[in-house]
Structure formats: structure tokens, C-alpha cells
Amino acid sequence: MPHFDVTLAGELNLDLILYGLPDELPPERELLADRMMLTLGSSSAIVAHNLAALGSRVGFQSLIGEDSLGQIALERLAESGVDISRVRRVQGPTTTGLTIILQRTGWRNMLTYSGTIAELSLKDLDFDYLSDSRHFHLSSLYLQQALRPDVGELFRRLKTAGLTISLDTNDDPQDLWGGGLKDLLKYVDVLLPNTREATRITGTDDPEIAIRQLAEMVPLVVVKLGHEGALAQRGEERFTSPSLNVTAVDAVGAGDSFDAGFLHQYLQGSDLPACLASGNRAGALSVTRPGGTEAFRDKDYRERFLREHGAAAAN
């Protein structure tokens, strides 16, 4: 039996979230935020953290720098039960990445210093470790600059080893959506875009056309629809699930939390309506506290929320 349910390789950094800023940021002015949160960031780490909090066995590989931010991120990830034994510290001037989020009402600016995020490459990965799993998940394809040219080779080897694969590209900062993405999709079992990402991947402005095109490329397309919930397209079959009505603090990490909730149920063999509902619950839980993992760190709060919204507590 594999040691892990899910393995991931990707970015590990912190998010610094500032609240209460004006919409316009004039130059040469000192502007005051009214609140801040320093929390575990990065899509890969948020998915890993929240999968483990939900009860999945998770292994994680990444690079961090020899700095205090990297240490804090590593400790936060380990607290949830993620195996961090293959996270490597790199020597040299490059430090752990950092994302600064300027949160406004209903929208945000995101500024990322890539740091070690961009340095993780195929040679840094322990393939035996990653393949000792039932499933592999990759997030933030376009942030992983050193790894991206070899993702196809990584996926091919993992498929040969018998793993299923899920991919959430997240955004492309250059908005080009190239890099051989469509060639990678032949290895992907579950693709997890939001609506914008689905249209950008396919080069169409029509979400419906985008979803149907993607469903011809991968066995299962799961699209995050924000306030409208989520849908899953498997061939000609379509399943939908509404969002939960909760009071949102911010949407940081909501999509990554959805991925965690969906994959947790998917790997237990649940049907697609149950997987979608689990994803929506996890996404809703995430937005009730700042950042992508803070609501998951509080076990009593997490399990009460999930129970009240129709889910059993984590094993």
C-alpha cells in the first residue's frame, strides 16, 4: 500500500495580507493598513496543508531559503500533519518567496517575490518519494519556472508508476498560457481551473465552449465558479454544486482549499456530487478567516463548521 494518499511538489512561502488600504496608491505617500495577517501562502502548500487537515496522508517536496520566513512556512505546513522530510533548504542569496496581498472589498492586488519558488527543478525531486502515493497534485504551473520545462517528464514517470494526476495551473502572470500546457493535459486525470483560467487555457471568451473543449482533453474537468459554486464535466456528463452562504473575510486560498476538499473525497472514491460538495465546503470554510489555511488550523472550529455543513469530522 502506498505511504501517501497525495504527494505534491511545488512552492512554499508565506502570504502577508494587508487590509483597509485605499483603492488608489499614490506615489511617495505613507499609507496605513488597519489590519494584517502573516500566514502560510502558496497554492501548493495551501492544498497540502488543508488536505492533511481533512485527514489525507500528504507528502510534500519544495525548496526554501535559509531565512526565518522559510522556517515559519515549514513549521506551519508541518503543524497540519504534512510530511516535510523532503523539503530542502538552499544556500545562497535567494530567499524564500513571499506574496503581499493588498485586500480590498471584493478585489485584491497580489505581488509575489518568487525567490526559491522559481528554483525548484526536476533534479531537486525525489521520484521514489513522490511515487510512493496514490495520487500526485501540481499547482502554480507558471510560477515554477525551473520545473515547468520538465513537468511533462515528471507526469509521464508518475503515470508509469501508477499514480493519478491532478493539475491546477493557477494564473499565468504573463497571461500567455503557453509552455506546452496542452501537451501536459494528456497525463492529467483531473483539471481544476476557475472560469477565467478555463477560458485562457482554451483561448475562448465563452466559458461553456472552454469547458467542453477541456473535457475533450482530460477525463475530468472541475471548474470553480466563485459565488455560483462549482461544476464537474466528465465526457458528456455534468454535475453542479452550489456555493455555501457564509460571511467572507477574504477569498485568499479559496480555490486551493476547494482543490483540497474535492481531492480528499475523490481519493476516497466518492461520487462527483459528493466531491463537489466537499470542495465547496472547504472553500467556504477557508474564506471565513484570513488567508488560505487559518480556518483549517483551528481543529475545533474546522470540524464544527464542516459538521454543520454536512460533512463528517476528519479521521
Wavefront OBJ file of the C-alpha trace (Angstrom):
o trace
v 0.000 0.000 0.000
v 1.434 3.434 -0.852
v 2.688 5.504 2.048
v 0.757 8.627 0.967
v -2.659 9.396 -0.442
v -1.310 12.501 -2.179
v 2.131 13.883 -2.921
v 2.868 17.401 -4.143
v 5.931 19.234 -5.396
v 5.769 22.977 -5.550
v 6.107 26.318 -3.876
v 6.286 27.010 -0.138
v 6.122 30.570 1.127
v 4.157 32.977 3.295
v 1.409 35.448 2.452
v 1.437 38.911 4.015
v -2.147 40.219 3.763
v -2.895 43.889 4.382
v -6.446 45.127 4.935
v -8.017 48.589 4.916
v -5.916 50.224 2.214
v -7.341 52.795 -0.213
v -8.150 51.646 -3.739
v -5.586 54.036 -5.213
v -1.989 54.022 -4.010
v -0.430 57.423 -4.768
v 3.381 57.521 -5.029
v 5.594 58.922 -2.279
v 2.874 58.615 0.365
v 2.957 56.559 3.531
v -0.370 54.748 3.625
v -1.726 52.857 6.631
v -3.378 49.454 6.694
v -5.765 48.786 9.562
v -5.069 45.022 9.863
v -2.526 42.474 8.705
v -2.040 38.725 8.675
v 1.148 36.755 8.069
v 0.022 33.278 7.099
v 1.039 30.204 5.141
v 0.772 31.018 1.451
v 1.450 29.441 -1.945
v -1.119 27.323 -3.725
v 0.855 24.081 -3.420
v 1.361 24.462 0.327
v -2.242 25.535 0.966
v -3.571 22.468 -0.870
v -1.150 20.214 1.018
v -1.904 21.785 4.414
v -5.656 21.596 4.004
v -5.640 18.068 2.576
v -3.749 16.915 5.666
v -6.102 18.829 7.970
v -9.016 16.995 6.340
v -7.362 13.637 7.038
v -5.401 12.743 3.899
v -1.844 11.383 4.127
v 0.252 14.020 2.365
v 3.887 14.178 1.277
v 5.424 17.444 0.101
v 8.626 18.470 -1.691
v 9.848 22.030 -2.051
v 12.764 24.434 -1.658
v 13.079 27.193 0.939
v 15.902 29.578 1.720
v 17.979 29.847 4.870
v 15.771 32.564 6.314
v 13.167 32.954 9.029
v 10.229 33.227 6.609
v 11.048 29.808 5.193
v 11.239 28.333 8.684
v 7.866 29.778 9.644
v 6.291 28.410 6.447
v 7.801 24.981 7.089
v 6.525 24.883 10.662
v 3.031 25.914 9.609
v 2.926 23.172 6.988
v 4.136 20.537 9.434
v 1.520 21.506 12.032
v -1.238 20.101 9.831
v 0.431 16.702 9.537
v 2.093 17.104 6.123
v 5.336 15.135 5.794
v 8.066 17.744 5.226
v 11.067 15.414 5.305
v 11.887 16.143 1.644
v 11.702 19.936 1.829
v 15.225 21.238 1.171
v 16.927 24.420 2.317
v 19.109 26.009 -0.334
v 22.208 28.033 0.425
v 22.986 31.270 -1.291
v 21.433 34.697 -1.781
v 17.995 33.538 -2.932
v 15.499 33.601 -0.078
v 12.110 32.007 0.416
v 9.394 33.560 -1.738
v 6.802 35.962 -0.374
v 3.420 37.169 -1.624
v 1.998 40.509 -0.480
v -1.772 40.752 -0.860
v -3.480 44.144 -0.735
v -7.028 43.131 0.138
v -9.920 45.411 -0.780
v -13.675 44.843 -0.694
v -14.344 42.321 -3.427
v -10.933 42.505 -5.095
v -7.210 42.498 -4.352
v -3.717 43.142 -5.676
v -1.168 40.337 -5.391
v 2.583 40.949 -5.570
v 4.921 37.963 -5.459
v 8.681 37.743 -4.977
v 9.411 34.302 -6.421
v 12.665 33.535 -4.600
v 13.118 29.792 -4.215
v 9.736 29.151 -5.894
v 11.363 29.672 -9.276
v 14.401 27.482 -8.479
v 12.738 24.105 -7.792
v 13.689 21.776 -10.655
v 13.324 18.145 -11.607
v 16.765 17.311 -10.203
v 15.595 18.508 -6.768
v 12.776 15.962 -6.639
v 12.930 12.531 -5.045
v 10.928 10.451 -7.513
v 10.707 7.397 -5.244
v 9.174 9.607 -2.556
v 6.666 11.240 -4.902
v 5.626 7.923 -6.447
v 5.000 6.267 -3.053
v 1.479 7.609 -3.311
v -1.874 7.021 -4.940
v -2.092 10.496 -6.467
v 0.057 13.500 -7.397
v -1.120 17.109 -7.489
v 0.586 20.106 -9.080
v -0.369 23.748 -8.549
v 1.013 27.058 -9.854
v 2.460 25.715 -13.089
v 3.557 29.138 -14.309
v 5.345 30.170 -11.121
v 7.593 27.110 -11.208
v 9.989 28.372 -13.827
v 12.788 25.831 -13.394
v 10.448 22.841 -13.086
v 7.996 23.755 -15.854
v 10.094 22.547 -18.836
v 10.258 19.080 -17.242
v 6.705 18.742 -15.914
v 5.795 16.532 -18.876
v 8.617 14.132 -17.998
v 7.602 14.170 -14.331
v 3.976 13.442 -15.209
v 4.974 10.659 -17.600
v 7.068 8.918 -14.956
v 4.373 9.259 -12.316
v 1.716 7.845 -14.645
v 4.035 4.923 -15.457
v 4.343 4.329 -11.699
v 0.555 4.053 -11.483
v -0.427 7.389 -9.940
v -3.355 9.527 -10.967
v -2.602 13.218 -11.502
v -4.446 16.477 -10.890
v -3.416 19.938 -12.070
v -4.440 23.437 -11.053
v -2.461 25.787 -13.265
v -3.459 28.874 -11.254
v -2.792 32.152 -13.032
v -0.095 32.852 -15.602
v 1.482 36.174 -14.512
v 2.472 36.835 -18.136
v -1.029 35.873 -19.359
v 0.435 33.857 -22.236
v -0.789 30.362 -21.278
v 1.805 28.571 -23.375
v 4.733 26.456 -22.304
v 3.296 23.238 -23.703
v 0.314 23.189 -21.359
v -1.955 21.336 -23.769
v 0.713 18.647 -24.200
v 0.714 18.150 -20.426
v -3.025 17.556 -20.314
v -2.691 14.081 -21.836
v -1.273 12.945 -18.485
v -3.862 14.734 -16.314
v -6.830 12.899 -14.775
v -8.394 15.922 -13.034
v -8.025 19.533 -14.180
v -9.097 22.160 -11.617
v -9.308 25.650 -13.201
v -11.530 28.567 -12.328
v -13.672 30.095 -15.072
v -11.075 32.622 -16.229
v -8.319 30.025 -16.311
v -10.513 27.673 -18.356
v -11.125 30.351 -20.977
v -7.472 31.444 -21.075
v -6.237 27.856 -21.482
v -8.541 27.302 -24.454
v -8.285 30.789 -25.949
v -12.024 31.433 -25.985
v -14.162 34.049 -24.250
v -17.054 31.611 -23.818
v -16.817 29.552 -20.586
v -19.205 26.915 -21.928
v -17.097 26.330 -25.022
v -13.970 26.270 -22.846
v -15.372 23.634 -20.503
v -16.458 21.377 -23.356
v -13.102 21.716 -25.100
v -11.225 20.856 -21.913
v -13.499 17.853 -21.336
v -12.242 16.503 -24.651
v -8.652 16.778 -23.416
v -8.891 15.370 -19.878
v -11.153 12.754 -18.264
v -12.489 15.131 -15.619
v -12.712 18.939 -15.623
v -13.720 20.624 -12.350
v -14.410 24.336 -12.693
v -14.617 26.729 -9.743
v -17.398 29.255 -10.351
v -16.980 31.552 -7.335
v -20.334 32.562 -5.850
v -22.070 30.132 -8.227
v -20.347 27.087 -6.741
v -18.616 24.548 -8.964
v -19.239 22.097 -11.770
v -17.652 18.879 -12.950
v -17.653 17.764 -16.577
v -16.836 14.121 -17.357
v -17.337 13.487 -21.044
v -20.954 14.452 -21.685
v -21.918 14.148 -18.004
v -22.197 17.334 -15.967
v -22.644 17.773 -12.236
v -23.094 21.057 -10.379
v -22.966 22.068 -6.730
v -23.999 25.435 -5.243
v -21.750 27.539 -3.054
v -22.367 27.910 0.688
v -23.667 31.172 2.093
v -21.049 32.325 4.614
v -19.646 35.617 5.822
v -16.346 36.022 3.985
v -13.255 37.676 5.462
v -11.268 37.278 2.237
v -11.003 34.871 -0.682
v -7.261 34.212 -0.357
v -6.684 30.498 -0.967
v -10.363 29.685 -1.528
v -9.689 27.933 -4.829
v -6.787 25.964 -3.364
v -8.970 24.978 -0.408
v -11.635 23.824 -2.864
v -8.992 21.635 -4.531
v -8.136 20.090 -1.167
v -11.763 19.378 -0.301
v -12.518 17.928 -3.725
v -9.411 15.723 -3.879
v -9.894 14.461 -0.327
v -13.251 12.979 -1.310
v -12.172 11.986 -4.821
v -9.402 9.795 -3.433
v -11.891 8.074 -1.147
v -13.863 7.002 -4.203
v -16.819 9.324 -3.569
v -19.140 10.233 -6.428
v -18.753 13.577 -8.148
v -21.655 15.351 -6.396
v -20.079 14.463 -3.045
v -16.642 15.605 -4.244
v -18.030 18.931 -5.442
v -19.907 19.482 -2.191
v -16.732 18.720 -0.239
v -14.784 21.188 -2.361
v -17.375 23.902 -1.822
v -17.397 23.263 1.934
v -13.619 23.531 2.118
v -13.602 26.704 0.035
v -16.327 28.246 2.192
v -14.505 27.302 5.374
v -11.354 28.957 4.063
v -12.946 32.359 3.420
v -14.315 32.673 6.964
v -10.840 33.502 8.300
v -7.890 35.390 6.819
v -5.661 33.568 4.374
v -5.937 30.093 2.920
v -5.170 27.940 5.980
v -6.128 29.828 9.156
v -9.654 28.349 9.293
v -8.169 24.850 8.909
v -5.594 25.319 11.692
v -8.280 25.558 14.387
v -9.392 21.921 14.668
v -12.492 22.568 16.792
v -13.666 25.378 14.528
v -12.872 23.397 11.366
v -14.698 20.262 12.418
v -17.699 22.173 13.772
v -18.022 24.125 10.514
v -17.745 21.007 8.348
v -20.176 19.088 10.535
v -22.723 21.904 10.456
v -22.489 21.970 6.681
v -22.963 18.266 6.163
v -19.545 16.660 6.468
v -18.128 14.210 8.984
v -15.058 15.163 11.006
v -11.668 14.189 9.624
v -10.376 10.742 10.524
l 1 2 3 4 5 6 7 8 9 10 11 12 13 14 15 16 17 18 19 20 21 22 23 24 25 26 27 28 29 30 31 32 33 34 35 36 37 38 39 40 41 42 43 44 45 46 47 48 49 50 51 52 53 54 55 56 57 58 59 60 61 62 63 64 65 66 67 68 69 70 71 72 73 74 75 76 77 78 79 80 81 82 83 84 85 86 87 88 89 90 91 92 93 94 95 96 97 98 99 100 101 102 103 104 105 106 107 108 109 110 111 112 113 114 115 116 117 118 119 120 121 122 123 124 125 126 127 128 129 130 131 132 133 134 135 136 137 138 139 140 141 142 143 144 145 146 147 148 149 150 151 152 153 154 155 156 157 158 159 160 161 162 163 164 165 166 167 168 169 170 171 172 173 174 175 176 177 178 179 180 181 182 183 184 185 186 187 188 189 190 191 192 193 194 195 196 197 198 199 200 201 202 203 204 205 206 207 208 209 210 211 212 213 214 215 216 217 218 219 220 221 222 223 224 225 226 227 228 229 230 231 232 233 234 235 236 237 238 239 240 241 242 243 244 245 246 247 248 249 250 251 252 253 254 255 256 257 258 259 260 261 262 263 264 265 266 267 268 269 270 271 272 273 274 275 276 277 278 279 280 281 282 283 284 285 286 287 288 289 290 291 292 293 294 295 296 297 298 299 300 301 302 303 304 305 306 307 308 309 310 311 312 313 314 315
